Amino acid sequence: MQRIAQEEYRTMEVMTATPQKLQLMVIEIALRSALQAKSLKESRQDEAALEALLRSQAAVSAVISHLNYDEKSPLVNKIAGIYVFIYKSLVMSQMNRDADKLNDAIRVLEIERETWRQVCERYPASAPPETPAPIPAPLSPHMLSRSADLASHSSFSFEA
């Protein structure tokens, strides 16, 4: 019963999460799985370690595949490069049984987690602004009188 409640809670959390919170959640899955793989590997539970490593790879792959490559932005390319590095480190760790590669991936994932935590703190309820909002120019006196004329001749009102 408790497991069902936890699954329902997680489903609701995902369904109501902001984009930045979803990003943080996926990074946390990747990091938690990588740390679990490291711990399991150290205790010689190779099969379970492999499963955890594959979960981490899948989470990082999801981040890479959901980047907006249509923007053709240098920033998107740099972000993709970070996650490709993490992914390759996880794969090399698996293929070569290389603990250093796994540690490299974990270090970068920890930095990413902290970065996205800060984004979530700064923008808790909405998506981060892509560009700063324009500052409206003050109305000149002749525009103020014109807006009053428009308001008196229509059903539109400037009053709140």
C-alpha positions in Angstrom: 0.0 0.0 0.0 2.8 2.4 0.9 4.6 1.7 -2.4 1.4 2.6 -4.4 1.2 5.8 -2.5 4.8 6.6 -3.2 4.3 5.9 -6.9 1.2 8.1 -7.0 3.2 10.9 -5.3 6.0 10.6 -7.8 3.6 10.6 -10.7 1.9 13.7 -9.4 5.3 15.4 -8.7 6.4 14.7 -12.3 3.1 15.8 -13.8 3.2 19.1 -11.9 6.9 19.9 -12.1 8.4 22.8 -13.9 10.8 22.1 -16.7 13.8 23.0 -14.5 12.5 20.7 -11.8 12.1 17.8 -14.3 15.7 18.4 -15.4 16.9 18.3 -11.8 14.9 15.1 -11.2 16.5 13.3 -14.2 20.0 14.4 -13.1 19.3 13.2 -9.6 18.3 9.8 -11.0 21.5 9.6 -13.1 23.6 10.6 -10.1 21.8 8.3 -7.6 22.2 5.4 -10.0 25.8 6.1 -10.7 26.6 6.3 -7.0 24.6 3.0 -6.4 26.6 1.4 -9.2 29.9 2.5 -7.6 28.8 1.1 -4.2 27.6 -2.2 -5.7 30.7 -2.6 -7.7 32.8 -2.1 -4.6 30.9 -4.8 -2.8 31.4 -7.1 -5.9 27.7 -7.2 -6.8 28.5 -6.9 -10.5 25.1 -7.7 -12.0 23.3 -5.2 -9.8 26.0 -2.6 -10.4 25.6 -3.1 -14.2 21.8 -2.5 -13.8 22.4 0.7 -11.9 25.0 1.9 -14.4 22.5 1.3 -17.2 19.9 3.3 -15.4 22.3 6.2 -15.1 23.2 6.0 -18.8 19.5 6.0 -19.7 18.9 9.1 -17.6 21.8 10.9 -19.2 20.7 9.8 -22.6 17.2 11.3 -21.9 18.8 14.6 -21.1 20.8 14.6 -24.3 17.9 13.6 -26.4 15.6 16.4 -25.0 18.0 19.3 -25.7 16.6 21.8 -28.2 19.0 21.3 -31.1 16.7 23.4 -33.3 18.0 26.6 -31.7 21.5 25.9 -33.2 22.9 27.7 -30.2 26.5 27.5 -29.1 25.1 27.1 -25.5 23.1 24.0 -26.5 26.2 22.5 -28.1 28.2 23.1 -24.9 25.5 21.6 -22.8 25.3 18.6 -25.1 29.1 18.3 -24.8 28.9 18.0 -21.0 26.2 15.3 -21.1 28.0 13.4 -23.9 31.1 13.5 -21.7 29.1 12.1 -18.8 27.5 9.4 -21.0 30.9 8.3 -22.5 32.4 8.2 -19.1 29.6 5.9 -17.9 30.0 3.7 -20.9 33.8 3.5 -20.7 33.4 2.7 -17.0 31.1 -0.2 -17.9 33.2 -1.5 -20.8 36.6 -1.2 -19.2 35.6 -1.7 -15.6 37.2 1.7 -15.0 36.3 3.2 -11.6 38.1 6.5 -12.5 35.7 7.0 -15.5 32.7 6.4 -13.2 34.1 8.9 -10.7 34.5 11.5 -13.5 30.9 11.1 -14.4 29.8 11.3 -10.8 31.8 14.5 -10.2 30.2 16.2 -13.2 26.7 15.0 -12.3 27.2 16.5 -8.8 28.0 19.8 -10.3 25.0 19.6 -12.6 22.7 18.7 -9.7 23.9 21.7 -7.7 23.5 24.0 -10.8 19.9 22.8 -11.4 19.1 23.0 -7.7 20.1 26.7 -7.8 17.9 27.2 -10.9 15.0 25.6 -9.2 15.5 27.9 -6.1 15.7 31.0 -8.3 12.7 30.0 -10.5 10.5 27.8 -8.3 7.1 28.3 -9.9 7.8 29.1 -13.5 10.2 28.4 -16.4 13.3 30.6 -16.4 13.0 33.5 -18.7 14.7 32.9 -22.0 15.3 36.6 -22.6 14.8 39.5 -20.2 11.4 41.0 -20.3 11.4 44.4 -22.2 11.1 47.4 -20.0 8.1 49.4 -21.2 8.9 52.9 -22.3 7.0 55.6 -20.4 4.1 57.2 -22.3 4.7 60.7 -23.5 2.1 63.3 -22.5 0.5 63.3 -25.9 0.1 59.5 -25.7 -1.5 59.8 -22.3 -4.1 62.2 -23.6 -4.7 60.0 -26.6 -5.2 56.9 -24.4 -7.7 58.8 -22.4 -9.6 59.7 -25.6 -9.6 56.1 -26.7 -10.8 54.9 -23.3 -13.7 57.3 -23.4 -14.9 56.2 -26.8 -14.7 52.5 -26.4 -15.6 49.7 -23.9 -11.9 49.1 -23.2 -10.6 50.6 -20.0 -7.1 51.3 -18.8 -8.2 51.2 -15.2 -7.6 48.1 -13.2 
